[in-house]
Amino acid sequence: MVDIYRKSFLEYLESQTLTKSKFNLYEPINYLLNLEGKRFRPILTLISADCFGGKIKDSLPAALSVELFHNFTLMHDDIMDSAPLRRGKKTVHEKWDINAAILSGDAMLIKSYESLQLYDIKLHLLLFQLLNKTALEVCEGQQLDINFQTNENVILEDYIKMIKLKTAVLIACSLKMGAITAGATKEDLKLIYDFGIKIGLAFQIKDDFLDVFGGLKSFGKQLGGDIIENKKTILFHQAYSNLSNENRVRLMEFFSDSYTGTKDQKINEVRKIYANSGAKSSTKLLIGKYLNEAMEKLEMISIDKEKKEILKDFVNNYIFF
């Protein structure tokens, strides 16, 4: 069933790809869009529309809007993170340059909003307002992420708030957009959005986990990148809360700008601390917690059981495989 949604979106994406323009502005956009991403956000939009009785084809412009916005954030995030890889390939600013990545990212954002213009006035306003709200929240989450790198007093609750804004709200937006195009009730719109928030939290925490304990082939990004960049992710907070004062000082030394060891030494030592402190196992449990809470929200939505199973299967086998 997922193949149907994916095929529908990829065909639509191909029909909208900017391949004929002579301007270099669009080459980086096509490059990033053509990398082997999961496309799960736009697919969630299509699934959501279908679950609420809408037509898949009617939700395609909303799905494209979500995918374009997501990739815009990736292009700019990679600049801020000085990331060399995205989905196992060179990032846009590495393949071209920073100026190209900034301008092409801006163009992708504009195209994201442009896609919503295909809807009638009523639907356009609802989708436009949701995307605006989501876009601002994503920016707030990114700023919090930046702030946290120089703040030694960040607590776990602060970090959860940050990943909710930076990651979860866009996943929730994807689901709600599909539901809006299908004419879902106000109550169901809130429930499908809340379902998306829980899925988003679990997804980001898993992403943090894979950055340290994943494999390059499956992860597609530089392993240990968060550690190299002194990012205090969920693993850091879980470890810090379990360590003795002496070992907390040692952990902080690895995240200090004064650290003089090699990158590989830093990654290996911090990885050991995360594993030995129990942070590795407790982070796995937290992923499960948010997934369970997501399924509780799903059960409250007024759609057929078979539709709920489609969402469950997609989440379990496609996002968290």
Phi, psi and omega in degrees: 000320180300325181300327179295313179297314182297315181298318180299317182289316182297323177295319179292319178300316180298322181290340182257353184296138184271080185260343188264353183286143179276351184278136178296344181307324187265346180298313178297328178297310180296323179300311182291318180295333183270358174290159187281071175275164181287333183062024187288337178293308177296327177295322176298323177299315180292317179298315181300315178300316180296319181299327182264015174087011179273173177266135182303317183297331180286341180262358183298316178299323177293320179297319178295320178302315180297315182293319178295317179297316180302314182289330172301314180295323179296317182298319180281324176300319181297327176294311182296327181270356186053039184282131180275336185233147172218118183056036176081000180241167178301139174290163184300317183290339175278321182285323176251256174199176184297318180300317179297320181293321179294310183294317180292325175297317177300317180296323179295322177298316179297318179296328178299315178289324181299325181299329182284347181291349181284348180270160177293170189303316183296310180294319180302317181296315180297315181291320179298315179297320179294316180294320177301311180300315181295316182300316179294320179295321177298319177296319178297319179295320178296320179294320176299318179300317178294316180299322185296336184290340179245008180249117183275357185251023179286130178256168184303319181298323177296319182293319178299319178298319181296312183288335174298314181287317186286326188236309191293323185296329180286324176294318177297319177300318181301314180293316182293323178301315178298319179294323178296315181296336180268356179078034179295157180289164179300320180296316180289329176299320179291318182293317180291328176292314180297322175302315179295323178299313181296319177297318181296320178297315179297320181296314182293322178295321176296322178298318176300318181296314182292333178301330182258318189245011179269188176245146184301321182297317183276331185276321174080004178228171180297122179291137181075013182300322180295322179292316179301320183273007180062032178279125180270083182279188181303325180296320178299312183293322178294320179291313184302321182290341183258351186273156171288165180302321181296315181285335174295318178298318180296317179298317181296331178297323179291334181261015179265147177294344181274358179299132187246358181284180179281164179297318181296320178297317181298311180299313183296318181290318179293322177301318178297318180297317179299319181288312184289334181279350183093359181296325180298311182288320181291329177292321175300318180295323181293323176301314179297323180299312182290328176295318178297319179295326177296316181293329175296319177296319182299320181297337182275348183282139184273066173232163182300151180302321181295329177289322177298323179295325177298314179295317179300312182297320181295315180296313186286325187254347184245318179273319186246031180293000000 
